[in-house]
Amino acid sequence: MENNKIEYEILRDILKISNSTLNLHERLNQVVEKIVNKMHVDAGAVYLMKKGGEALSLKAAVGLNPEMINGISLKVGEGITGWVAVEKTPLAVRDIFQDPRMKKFPGSGEEKYRSMISTPILFLGKCLGVINIWTIAEKEFTTDDLHLLSSIADGIGGSIRNAQLYLDATEQYEELVSLYDISKMLSSTLELQELIGMVTRKSTEFIGASGCMLHLLDGNDNLLKVKSMYGLYKNPEEISRTHLKLGEGTAGQVAAKAAPMMINKLSKDSENVLPMERIFSSLLCVPMTVKERVIGTLTLHDKKDAFGALVPFDKDDMNLLMALASQGALVLENAWNYERAERLFQENAQKANDFAILYEISNAMSTTMNLDQLLQIILKAVTFGGGLNFNRSILLLVNEKTNTLQGMLGVGPDSGEDAFRIWTEIGSKKMSFKEWIASVKASGHDRTSRFDHLAKGIRIPIEYGKGVLALTVLEKRGFNIRNAREDLRINPEILQKLEFESFATVPLISQDRVIGVIIVDNLYNKREITENDLRRLELFASQAGLAIENAKVYSDLEMAARSIRELQDRLIQSEKMAALGEMAASIAHEIRNPLVSIGGFARRLDSKLDASNPEKRYSRIIVKEVGRLEKVLQEVLAFSRSAEPMFSECNVITILEEALEVFEESFSESGIEVSRDFHDGIPTIHVDSNQIKQVFINLFSNAQHAMSKGGRLSVGCEYKEVEGEVMVYVSDTGGGISEDVITNIFNPFFTTKHTGTGLGLAITHRVVDAHGGDILVKNEPGVGVTFSISLPARQKQGAAIQEMDLSEARTSLKGKEIHHKGQEDFLDDKVKG
């Protein structure tokens, strides 16, 4: 009867406690206190089943160490308490230290008790937990004690279940709220790296793990690569460099199977895990999928409870992490798509800008067919800030005759100070590219800079082993040289001259043929030349190559048209001269006979008159003028007869000395100093010595007339072995020839003298032509004139002499040259006389 009363009171009190508004923890504590007091035992405790039903956790206790609440965790089946949970049967133990199922928890306080009852808390046949009571003294518990404790357990089972359902609902709500908040946070940015860091941090905090690692699957090599780590890692750099194949390690297996993996007891002997994963106690890894496509994995390690103790991951953790990974994957995919769209937009914008620049450059290049001006426009486009924006550029063209790359132009500053000055000047003017090109065309060539001079001195044989410039031509592709000083393909001489640190080259291609090379660098602002820069330069070079080829074709057509016009003019002139010659010869013959009679009689009269006779003065004038007229007739007849040369082997030095001897006395009287520069080893030449001597006499006569007040006559002779020519130079210091006169000096009957026929240089030019030679005139106004005559050291075929292409005669004015020349490559720097 007494036991029934105690049971009734306990159950009544338990019912009140169960229906109170206290939280579960407080209710359990009060239940344990009631049990201990009413059943007169020394200690009591309540263990509740964890989610998943795999372990029991101490939730309330009297007589045990209060710090162990929530700190003791028993696997189901472990210890006496675990056994009761499995068997769902109450158990009384008189001496727990003798029971083999006993599991000790040092520091819990349980070690001082000897006897106990353990009863399962059941609800609808499911074990929700276990109630334990202990006594210090050894005690034999009765069946009534077992029945009472079982009744109490049954009485609180429903209350615990309701509380757990409420807690589960509350926890799920909080988890959903947290997931929503995390989702909002993840959706607040599209910065990919920021999102990745946010996913790892929030996953760690949400599950209560010690750290998190996010791998993303690289679509190029199909490897998992670490993109973010949150938490403390011993070797973060080594971990981040570790790339996983599908199926390799925990993350690799999860990605390969697209299924989560949970390992709650890792050891050095754990299989299918990487060495770096064995340092953790537990791992939880889930796939990140978008539309059933794995894009990466999310891995948590070492979960801890509120007290910092390591606890295992459970299925709820896995489900939560799966939900978070799914949300994170969608957000990352959106961020990727955004970045790809942004990158595509930027690339398209860059391409549009590139095409706009190329369009402007193309328009600028199409405005001129002048090759020099075109090369200026091309290199200005390469270096202009609104163009391709390189610091320096060099343009080289292929000389097919010598199979070399030949520097044509260099554009760029000579020094850092020069660069700063130029860029400041351009920036202050705020010129558009179109305006800049217009200024280039208006100003013509820039002043010759040191860099331009160095660029024009470049000569590179187009052969393998001759450096990267030759390779650019031979392989028809560009090169981006990152470190010029260590690259063995770089010509050391070029490197030293142009001070390259890094540079790029691209070929100029026209009709699948390389016609030149462009070199660029950023010596002064040190900006790296990217592959995109090289791509833009190649696009530009393809246009520039076509423009250069068109300019060359236009130049050839223009030269051909000019040659035809010149040939036509020469033909007309020749016909005029032939008619004039015939008329002059006819007139000369008609005049000659009377003139001979007049001269003969005049000289006879003059010889008979005494010197004191006043008539003597008039007879002398008649004789002198008759002599002058006879000389004019001789020149006219000589020009009209156009005698064929009588070739023989002659020494040109001897001919020069004979011609100088004619003027020796008159030069001395005029104060003219003669300077000779005759080289050794000059071979004999096959010429008409009389006609060549007349050429030199005509040149010396003109020089004497120009230096009437004295001066220096320089006569030189040398042998050009490569060309097979003997060169003769005649220079005077007579002040040069005026611009309006120089183009006519070889025309017959043109003269600036008060006396003379104007046939001297015309005859000279015709004789040199007849000997297969060239005559060149270099005029320096205010200084003097230099005539250069080239004569073949070996006899030329008559046909070659007669077929000299008159259309290739070119005339240059004011400090330049008048000359006749053969077909040569237009790239040659010097004109062969």
C-alpha positions in Angstrom: 0.0 0.0 0.0 2.9 2.3 0.9 4.6 1.6 -2.5 1.4 2.4 -4.3 1.1 5.7 -2.5 4.7 6.7 -3.3 4.2 5.6 -7.0 1.0 7.7 -7.2 2.7 10.8 -5.7 5.7 10.4 -8.0 3.6 9.9 -11.1 1.3 12.9 -10.1 4.3 15.1 -9.6 5.9 13.8 -12.8 2.7 14.6 -14.7 2.6 18.1 -13.4 6.3 18.6 -14.4 5.6 17.1 -17.8 2.7 19.5 -18.4 4.5 22.6 -17.2 5.8 25.3 -19.5 9.4 24.7 -18.5 11.9 23.7 -21.2 12.8 20.1 -21.6 16.2 20.5 -19.8 14.5 22.0 -16.7 11.7 19.4 -16.7 14.2 16.6 -16.9 16.2 18.0 -14.0 13.1 18.2 -11.9 12.0 14.7 -12.8 15.5 13.3 -11.7 15.3 15.3 -8.5 11.8 13.8 -7.7 13.0 10.3 -8.5 16.1 10.6 -6.3 14.1 12.1 -3.4 11.0 9.9 -3.5 12.9 6.6 -4.2 15.5 7.4 -1.6 18.5 6.8 -3.9 21.8 8.7 -4.1 21.9 9.7 -7.7 19.9 9.7 -10.9 20.3 10.6 -14.6 18.4 10.8 -17.8 20.0 9.9 -21.2 18.2 10.9 -24.4 18.6 9.3 -27.8 20.4 11.5 -30.3 19.0 12.1 -33.8 19.6 9.1 -35.9 19.2 6.7 -32.9 22.9 5.8 -32.9 24.0 7.3 -29.6 22.7 8.4 -26.1 23.6 11.7 -24.6 23.5 12.7 -20.9 20.9 15.4 -20.5 20.0 15.7 -16.8 21.6 14.3 -13.6 21.6 14.5 -9.8 24.7 13.2 -7.9 26.9 13.3 -10.9 29.4 15.9 -12.1 27.2 18.6 -13.6 29.9 19.5 -16.1 29.4 16.1 -17.8 25.9 17.0 -18.8 25.9 16.9 -22.6 29.5 15.8 -22.4 28.9 12.0 -22.1 27.9 10.2 -25.2 27.2 6.5 -25.4 26.8 4.5 -28.6 23.6 2.4 -28.5 24.6 -1.0 -27.0 27.6 0.5 -25.2 27.7 0.0 -21.4 24.8 -1.0 -19.2 22.8 2.1 -20.3 23.4 1.3 -24.0 22.4 -2.3 -23.5 19.1 -1.3 -21.9 18.4 1.0 -24.9 18.9 -1.8 -27.3 17.0 -4.5 -25.3 14.3 -2.0 -24.2 14.1 -3.9 -20.9 14.7 -2.5 -17.4 17.7 -3.9 -15.6 18.7 -3.9 -11.9 22.4 -4.4 -11.1 23.5 -5.1 -7.5 27.3 -4.6 -8.2 27.9 -2.7 -11.4 31.7 -3.2 -11.0 31.2 -6.9 -11.5 29.0 -6.5 -14.6 31.0 -6.9 -17.8 28.8 -4.4 -19.6 30.0 -1.6 -17.3 31.6 1.4 -19.1 33.5 3.9 -16.9 33.5 7.7 -17.6 36.3 9.2 -15.6 35.4 12.4 -13.8 31.7 11.8 -14.1 31.2 10.8 -10.4 29.6 7.6 -11.4 32.5 5.6 -10.1 31.5 6.0 -6.4 28.2 4.2 -6.9 27.8 0.4 -6.7 24.2 -0.5 -7.4 21.8 0.8 -10.1 18.6 0.4 -12.0 18.5 1.3 -15.7 15.1 1.6 -17.4 14.3 2.5 -21.0 12.0 5.4 -21.8 9.7 4.0 -24.5 7.0 5.7 -26.7 5.1 3.5 -29.1 7.8 0.9 -28.8 10.6 3.3 -29.7 13.4 4.0 -27.2 13.6 7.7 -26.5 16.2 7.4 -23.8 17.2 5.7 -20.5 16.6 6.6 -16.8 19.3 5.5 -14.3 19.3 5.6 -10.5 22.3 4.7 -8.3 23.1 3.9 -4.7 26.4 4.2 -3.0 25.9 1.2 -0.8 25.3 -2.1 -2.4 21.6 -2.7 -2.6 19.3 -5.4 -3.8 16.6 -3.6 -5.8 13.1 -5.1 -5.7 10.6 -5.8 -8.4 8.5 -2.9 -7.1 11.5 -0.6 -7.6 11.9 -1.8 -11.2 8.1 -1.4 -11.8 8.1 2.1 -10.2 11.0 3.4 -12.3 9.4 1.8 -15.4 6.1 3.5 -14.7 7.9 6.9 -14.3 9.7 6.2 -17.6 6.4 5.5 -19.3 4.9 8.6 -17.8 7.5 11.0 -19.1 7.9 9.2 -22.5 5.1 11.1 -24.1 6.2 14.4 -22.6 9.8 13.8 -23.9 8.4 12.9 -27.4 6.3 16.0 -27.6 9.2 18.1 -26.4 11.5 16.5 -29.0 9.0 17.0 -31.7 8.7 20.7 -30.7 12.5 21.0 -30.6 12.8 19.2 -34.0 10.2 21.5 -35.4 11.9 24.5 -33.9 15.3 23.4 -35.0 14.1 22.7 -38.6 12.5 26.1 -38.6 15.7 27.7 -37.4 17.6 25.7 -40.0 15.2 26.8 -42.7 15.5 30.4 -41.6 19.3 30.0 -41.5 19.3 28.5 -45.0 17.1 31.3 -46.2 19.4 33.9 -44.7 22.4 32.1 -46.2 20.6 32.0 -49.5 19.9 35.7 -49.4 23.5 36.4 -48.4 24.8 34.2 -51.3 22.5 36.0 -53.7 23.7 39.4 -52.6 26.8 39.2 -54.8 27.9 37.8 -58.1 31.7 38.1 -57.3 32.8 34.5 -57.8 35.7 34.4 -55.3 33.6 36.2 -52.7 30.8 33.7 -53.1 33.2 30.7 -52.8 34.6 32.1 -49.6 31.1 32.8 -48.2 30.0 29.2 -49.0 32.9 27.6 -47.1 32.5 30.0 -44.1 28.7 29.6 -43.8 28.9 25.8 -44.2 31.4 25.6 -41.3 29.4 27.8 -39.0 26.0 26.3 -39.9 27.0 22.7 -39.2 29.4 23.4 -36.4 32.5 22.0 -38.1 36.1 22.9 -37.5 36.8 23.7 -41.2 35.6 23.4 -44.8 37.1 22.9 -48.1 35.5 23.6 -51.5 36.7 21.9 -54.7 35.6 22.9 -58.2 35.8 20.6 -61.2 37.9 22.1 -64.0 36.3 21.3 -67.3 39.6 21.6 -69.2 41.5 18.9 -67.4 38.7 17.2 -65.5 40.5 17.7 -62.1 39.1 18.8 -58.8 40.9 21.9 -57.6 40.8 23.6 -54.2 39.2 27.0 -54.6 38.5 27.9 -50.9 39.5 26.8 -47.4 37.9 28.0 -44.2 39.4 27.0 -40.8 42.9 26.2 -39.6 45.0 24.0 -41.8 48.6 23.0 -41.3 49.7 23.2 -44.9 47.2 25.4 -46.8 49.5 26.1 -49.7 50.3 22.4 -50.2 46.6 21.5 -50.0 45.6 24.2 -52.5 48.2 22.9 -55.0 46.8 19.3 -54.7 44.5 18.5 -57.7 42.4 15.4 -57.5 41.3 13.1 -60.2 37.8 11.8 -60.1 37.7 8.8 -57.7 40.8 10.0 -55.8 40.3 10.8 -52.1 37.0 11.6 -50.4 36.2 14.5 -52.7 37.2 12.6 -55.8 34.9 9.7 -54.8 32.0 12.0 -54.0 32.4 13.8 -57.3 32.7 10.6 -59.3 29.6 9.0 -57.7 27.6 12.2 -57.2 26.8 10.9 -53.8 27.6 12.2 -50.3 30.1 10.4 -48.0 30.3 10.6 -44.2 33.3 9.1 -42.2 33.1 9.6 -38.5 36.2 7.7 -37.5 39.2 8.5 -39.5 42.6 6.9 -38.8 45.9 6.3 -40.4 44.6 3.0 -41.7 41.4 4.4 -43.3 41.0 3.3 -46.9 40.3 5.5 -49.9 41.3 8.6 -48.2 44.3 10.8 -48.9 47.2 11.3 -46.4 46.2 14.9 -45.8 42.7 13.8 -44.9 43.8 11.3 -42.2 44.8 14.2 -39.9 41.1 14.8 -39.3 38.8 12.8 -36.9 35.7 12.9 -39.2 34.7 14.0 -42.6 31.5 14.9 -44.3 31.6 15.5 -48.1 28.7 16.2 -50.4 28.6 16.9 -54.2 27.7 20.3 -55.6 25.4 19.7 -58.5 23.5 21.8 -61.1 21.0 20.0 -63.2 22.5 16.6 -62.3 25.9 17.8 -63.3 28.6 17.8 -60.6 30.5 21.1 -60.5 32.4 20.4 -57.3 32.4 19.2 -53.7 32.0 20.7 -50.3 33.9 18.9 -47.4 33.5 19.5 -43.7 35.8 18.1 -41.0 35.8 17.6 -37.3 32.4 18.6 -36.0 32.3 20.0 -32.4 29.6 20.5 -29.9 28.8 23.7 -27.9 31.6 22.7 -25.4 34.2 22.2 -28.1 34.2 18.5 -27.9 34.5 16.4 -31.1 31.2 14.8 -32.0 30.3 12.7 -35.0 28.4 14.0 -38.0 24.9 12.7 -38.5 22.3 12.4 -41.2 20.8 15.7 -40.4 24.2 17.3 -40.9 24.4 15.6 -44.2 21.0 16.7 -45.3 21.7 20.3 -44.2 25.0 20.3 -46.0 23.4 18.8 -49.1 20.8 21.6 -49.1 23.5 24.2 -48.6 25.7 22.7 -51.3 22.8 22.7 -53.7 22.0 26.3 -53.1 25.7 27.2 -53.3 26.1 25.4 -56.5 23.2 27.3 -58.1 24.6 30.6 -56.9 28.1 29.7 -58.1 26.7 28.6 -61.5 24.9 32.0 -61.8 28.1 33.8 -60.8 30.0 31.8 -63.4 27.5 32.6 -66.0 27.6 36.2 -65.0 31.4 36.3 -65.1 31.3 34.5 -68.5 28.8 37.0 -69.8 30.8 39.9 -68.4 34.0 38.5 -69.8 32.3 37.9 -73.2 31.0 41.4 -73.1 34.4 42.8 -72.3 36.0 40.6 -75.0 33.3 41.8 -77.5 33.8 45.4 -76.4 37.6 45.0 -76.8 37.1 43.4 -80.2 34.7 46.2 -81.2 37.3 48.7 -80.0 40.1 46.8 -81.9 38.0 46.8 -85.1 37.3 50.5 -84.7 41.0 51.2 -84.3 41.8 48.9 -87.2 39.1 50.6 -89.3 40.6 54.1 -88.6 44.1 52.8 -89.3 42.9 51.2 -92.5 41.3 54.4 -93.6 44.4 56.3 -92.8 46.6 53.9 -94.7 44.2 54.1 -97.7 44.7 57.8 -98.0 48.2 57.6 -99.3 50.2 55.5 -101.8 53.5 57.1 -100.8 55.5 54.3 -99.3 57.5 56.5 -96.9 54.4 58.2 -95.7 52.6 54.8 -95.4 55.4 53.4 -93.3 55.2 56.4 -91.0 51.4 55.9 -90.6 51.8 52.2 -89.8 54.4 52.7 -87.1 52.6 55.7 -85.7 49.5 53.6 -85.4 51.5 50.9 -83.5 52.8 53.4 -81.0 50.0 55.9 -80.6 48.1 55.7 -77.3 44.8 55.6 -79.2 46.1 52.9 -81.5 48.0 49.8 -80.4 49.8 51.7 -77.6 53.3 50.2 -77.7 56.3 52.3 -76.7 58.5 51.6 -79.7 58.2 49.9 -83.1 60.4 49.0 -86.0 59.4 48.1 -89.5 61.7 45.9 -91.6 61.1 44.9 -95.2 62.3 41.8 -97.1 65.0 42.6 -99.7 64.5 39.7 -102.0 67.6 40.5 -104.0 69.9 40.0 -101.0 67.5 37.7 -99.0 67.8 39.9 -96.0 65.5 41.8 -93.6 66.3 45.5 -94.0 65.3 48.1 -91.4 63.2 50.8 -93.0 61.9 52.9 -90.1 61.9 53.1 -86.3 59.4 55.1 -84.2 59.8 55.7 -80.5 61.5 57.8 -77.9 65.3 57.7 -77.5 65.2 57.8 -73.7 62.8 57.7 -70.7 62.9 61.5 -70.5 62.1 61.7 -74.2 59.2 59.3 -73.7 57.8 61.3 -70.8 58.0 64.5 -72.9 56.3 63.0 -75.9 53.5 61.4 -74.0 52.9 64.5 -72.0 52.7 66.6 -75.2 50.3 64.1 -76.8 48.2 64.0 -73.7 48.0 67.8 -73.4 46.8 68.0 -77.1 44.1 65.4 -76.5 44.4 64.4 -80.2 42.2 61.6 -81.6 43.9 59.0 -83.8 42.5 60.5 -86.9 43.9 63.9 -85.9 47.2 62.3 -85.1 47.5 60.6 -88.4 46.6 63.9 -90.2 49.4 65.6 -88.3 51.8 62.9 -89.4 50.8 63.4 -93.1 51.1 67.1 -92.8 54.5 67.1 -91.1 56.0 64.4 -93.3 59.0 62.7 -91.8 59.9 63.3 -88.2 63.4 64.4 -87.3 65.8 61.5 -87.5 66.1 60.0 -84.0 68.8 57.8 -82.7 66.3 54.9 -82.5 65.3 55.5 -86.1 69.0 55.5 -87.1 69.6 52.2 -85.3 66.5 50.7 -86.8 67.6 51.6 -90.4 70.9 50.0 -89.8 69.4 46.5 -89.2 70.3 43.9 -91.7 69.3 40.3 -90.9 70.0 37.3 -93.3 66.8 35.3 -93.7 68.2 32.0 -92.7 67.6 29.5 -89.9 70.0 30.2 -87.0 70.0 34.0 -87.6 67.6 34.8 -84.8 63.9 35.3 -84.1 63.5 38.0 -86.8 64.5 35.6 -89.5 62.3 32.9 -87.9 59.3 35.3 -88.1 59.8 35.4 -91.8 60.6 31.7 -92.3 57.8 30.4 -90.1 55.3 33.1 -91.0 54.2 33.6 -87.4 54.7 36.1 -84.5 56.8 35.6 -81.4 56.3 37.1 -77.9 59.8 37.2 -76.2 59.3 37.5 -72.5 63.0 37.7 -71.5 65.2 38.8 -74.4 68.5 38.5 -72.5 68.0 34.8 -71.8 66.4 33.8 -75.1 69.0 32.1 -77.3 67.1 33.0 -80.4 67.9 36.7 -80.0 70.7 38.2 -82.1 73.2 39.6 -79.5 74.1 42.6 -81.7 70.4 43.6 -82.1 69.8 43.1 -78.4 72.8 45.4 -77.5 71.9 48.1 -80.0 68.2 48.3 -79.2 68.3 47.5 -75.5 65.4 45.0 -75.7 64.2 43.5 -72.5 61.0 41.9 -73.9 59.5 42.4 -77.3 57.2 40.9 -79.9 57.4 40.3 -83.6 54.8 39.8 -86.3 55.1 39.1 -90.0 53.7 41.4 -92.7 52.1 39.0 -95.1 50.6 39.7 -98.5 49.3 37.0 -100.8 50.7 34.3 -98.5 54.2 35.8 -98.8 56.1 37.6 -96.0 57.1 41.0 -97.1 58.4 42.3 -93.8 58.3 42.2 -90.0 57.1 44.6 -87.3 58.9 44.7 -83.9 57.3 46.2 -80.8 58.3 46.7 -77.2 57.4 48.6 -74.0 60.9 49.5 -72.8 59.8 52.6 -70.9 56.5 51.9 -69.2 57.4 48.2 -68.7 53.9 47.0 -69.6 53.8 43.3 -70.4 53.0 42.3 -73.9 50.0 39.9 -73.6 48.8 37.3 -76.1 45.9 39.6 -76.7 48.3 42.4 -77.7 50.0 40.0 -80.0 46.7 39.0 -81.6 45.7 42.6 -82.2 49.1 43.3 -83.7 48.8 40.4 -86.0 45.4 41.6 -87.2 46.9 45.0 -87.8 49.9 43.5 -89.6 47.7 41.7 -92.1 46.2 45.0 -93.1 49.5 46.8 -93.1 51.1 44.1 -95.3 48.4 44.5 -97.9 48.7 48.3 -97.8 52.5 48.1 -98.3 52.1 45.7 -101.2 49.6 48.0 -102.8 51.9 51.0 -102.3 54.7 49.0 -104.0 52.5 48.0 -106.9 51.3 51.6 -107.2 54.9 52.8 -107.1 55.9 50.3 -109.8 53.0 51.4 -112.0 53.7 55.0 -111.4 57.4 54.4 -112.2 56.4 52.5 -115.3 54.1 55.3 -116.4 56.8 57.8 -115.7 59.3 55.7 -117.7 56.9 55.6 -120.6 56.4 59.4 -120.5 60.2 60.0 -120.2 60.9 57.5 -123.0 58.3 59.3 -125.1 59.8 62.7 -124.2 63.3 61.4 -125.0 62.0 60.0 -128.3 60.4 63.3 -129.3 63.5 65.1 -128.1 65.7 62.7 -130.1 63.7 63.3 -133.2 63.9 67.1 -132.6 67.7 66.8 -132.0 68.0 64.6 -135.2 66.2 67.2 -137.2 68.1 70.0 -135.5 71.3 68.2 -136.1 70.5 67.8 -139.8 69.6 71.4 -140.1 72.7 72.5 -138.1 74.9 70.3 -140.3 73.3 71.7 -143.5 73.7 75.2 -142.2 77.2 74.6 -141.1 78.2 73.2 -144.5 76.6 76.2 -146.2 78.4 78.6 -143.9 81.7 76.7 -143.7 82.9 77.4 -147.3 82.3 81.2 -147.2 83.7 81.2 -143.7 86.9 79.5 -144.9 87.3 82.1 -147.6 86.7 84.9 -145.3 89.1 83.5 -142.7 91.8 82.9 -145.3 91.6 86.4 -146.7 91.3 88.0 -143.3 94.4 86.2 -142.0 96.3 87.3 -145.3 95.2 90.9 -144.9 96.2 90.8 -141.2 99.6 89.4 -142.0 100.3 92.2 -144.5 99.2 95.1 -142.3 101.9 96.7 -140.3 101.4 96.7 -136.5 101.3 100.5 -136.5 98.6 100.6 -139.1 95.2 101.6 -137.5 93.5 99.0 -139.7 95.5 96.3 -137.9 93.1 96.4 -134.9 90.1 95.6 -137.1 91.8 92.8 -139.0 92.7 91.1 -135.7 89.0 91.3 -134.5 87.9 89.7 -137.8 90.5 86.9 -137.5 89.5 86.2 -133.9 85.8 86.1 -134.6 86.3 83.9 -137.6 88.2 81.5 -135.3 85.4 81.5 -132.8 82.8 80.8 -135.6 85.0 78.0 -136.9 85.1 76.4 -133.4 81.3 76.7 -133.1 81.0 75.0 -136.5 83.3 72.2 -135.4 81.2 71.6 -132.3 78.0 71.6 -134.3 79.4 69.2 -136.9 80.8 67.0 -134.2 77.4 66.8 -132.4 75.5 66.2 -135.7 77.9 63.5 -136.9 77.5 61.3 -133.8 80.6 59.3 -134.6 80.8 55.6 -133.5 83.4 55.0 -130.8 86.7 53.4 -131.8 87.3 51.0 -128.8 90.7 50.0 -127.6 92.3 49.1 -124.3 93.2 52.3 -122.5 94.5 53.5 -119.2 92.0 56.0 -117.8 94.7 57.6 -115.5 96.7 58.4 -118.6 93.6 59.9 -120.4 92.9 62.1 -117.3 96.5 63.3 -117.1 96.4 64.2 -120.8 93.2 66.2 -120.3 94.6 68.0 -117.2 97.7 68.9 -119.2 95.6 70.8 -121.7 94.5 73.1 -118.8 97.6 73.2 -116.8 98.6 76.8 -117.8 95.1 78.2 -117.8 94.3 76.6 -114.3 97.4 78.3 -113.0 96.5 81.7 -114.4 92.9 81.3 -112.9 94.2 80.4 -109.5 92.7 76.9 -109.6 94.4 74.2 -107.5 94.2 70.7 -108.8 93.9 67.7 -106.4 94.4 64.2 -107.6 93.1 61.0 -105.8 93.9 58.0 -108.1 93.6 54.6 -106.4 95.9 51.8 -107.1 94.9 48.6 -109.0 92.7 50.3 -111.6 92.4 48.1 -114.7 92.5 49.2 -118.3 89.1 50.0 -119.9 87.8 49.3 -123.4 86.9 52.8 -124.7 87.5 55.4 -127.4 90.3 57.4 -125.8 89.7 60.5 -127.9 86.0 60.6 -127.0 86.6 59.9 -123.3 89.4 62.6 -123.3 86.9 65.0 -124.8 84.4 64.2 -121.9 87.1 65.1 -119.3 88.1 68.2 -121.2 84.4 69.4 -121.3 84.1 68.8 -117.5 87.4 70.6 -116.8 86.3 73.5 -119.0 83.0 73.9 -117.2 84.8 73.7 -113.8 87.3 76.4 -114.9 84.4 78.6 -116.0 82.6 78.1 -112.7 85.9 79.0 -110.7 86.8 82.1 -112.6 88.1 83.6 -109.3 90.0 80.5 -108.3 89.2 77.4 -106.4 89.9 73.7 -106.1 89.4 71.1 -108.7 89.4 67.5 -107.3 89.9 64.6 -109.7 89.6 61.1 -108.4 89.5 57.6 -109.8 88.8 54.2 -108.2 87.8 50.6 -109.2 84.5 49.1 -108.0 85.4 45.4 -108.2 81.9 44.1 -107.2 80.2 46.3 -109.8 83.0 45.8 -112.3 83.2 49.5 -112.9 85.9 52.3 -113.0 84.6 55.4 -111.3 85.9 58.9 -112.2 85.0 61.9 -110.0 85.4 65.6 -111.0 84.5 68.1 -108.2 84.8 71.9 -108.2 84.2 74.6 -105.6 82.5 77.0 -108.1 79.3 77.5 -106.0 77.1 74.9 -107.6 74.3 75.2 -110.1 71.0 77.0 -109.6 67.8 74.9 -109.2 66.1 76.3 -112.3 69.1 75.3 -114.4 70.3 71.9 -113.2 67.5 69.9 -114.9 68.6 71.3 -118.4 72.4 70.9 -118.2 72.4 67.9 -120.5 70.1 69.4 -123.1 71.8 70.4 -126.4 72.3 74.1 -127.0 71.5 75.0 -123.4 74.1 77.2 -121.8 74.4 79.9 -119.2 77.7 81.2 -120.6 77.9 84.4 -122.7 79.8 82.4 -125.2 79.6 78.8 -126.3 77.1 76.5 -128.0 75.7 74.6 -125.0 76.8 71.3 -126.6 79.6 70.3 -124.2 77.6 68.4 -121.6 75.2 67.1 -124.2 78.2 65.6 -126.1 79.6 64.4 -122.8 76.4 62.6 -121.8 76.1 61.0 -125.3 79.7 59.7 -125.2 79.2 58.2 -121.7 76.0 56.5 -122.8 77.7 55.1 -125.9 80.3 53.5 -123.7 77.7 51.8 -121.5 78.4 54.0 -118.6 76.5 56.3 -116.2 77.0 59.9 -115.4 75.8 61.3 -112.1 75.7 64.9 -110.9 75.7 65.9 -107.2 74.8 69.5 -106.8 75.5 71.4 -103.6 74.3 75.0 -104.0 76.7 77.4 -102.6 79.5 74.8 -102.5 80.1 73.2 -105.8 79.3 70.4 -108.2 80.6 66.8 -108.4 80.4 64.8 -111.7 80.7 61.0 -111.2 81.3 58.9 -114.3 81.2 55.1 -114.2 82.7 53.2 -117.1 82.6 49.4 -117.4 86.0 47.8 -116.8 85.0 45.1 -119.3 83.5 45.6 -122.8 79.7 45.5 -122.8 77.7 44.0 -125.7 76.6 46.7 -128.2 73.0 45.6 -127.8 73.2 46.2 -124.1 74.5 49.6 -124.7 71.9 50.5 -127.2 69.0 49.1 -125.0 69.8 51.2 -122.0 66.4 51.9 -120.4 66.0 55.6 -120.5 62.9 55.3 -118.5 65.0 54.6 -115.4 66.6 58.0 -115.6 65.8 59.9 -112.4 66.4 63.6 -111.6 66.9 64.9 -108.1 67.2 68.6 -107.2 68.9 70.8 -104.6 71.6 68.9 -102.8 70.6 65.6 -104.5 71.6 63.8 -107.6 70.9 63.6 -111.4 71.8 60.1 -112.6 71.0 57.2 -114.9 70.9 53.8 -113.3 70.0 50.2 -114.0 67.1 48.2 -112.4 67.9 47.9 -108.6 65.9 46.9 -105.6 64.1 50.1 -104.3 65.2 49.3 -100.7 68.9 50.0 -101.5 70.1 53.0 -99.5 72.7 54.2 -102.0 72.2 54.8 -105.7 74.9 53.2 -107.8 76.5 55.8 -110.1 
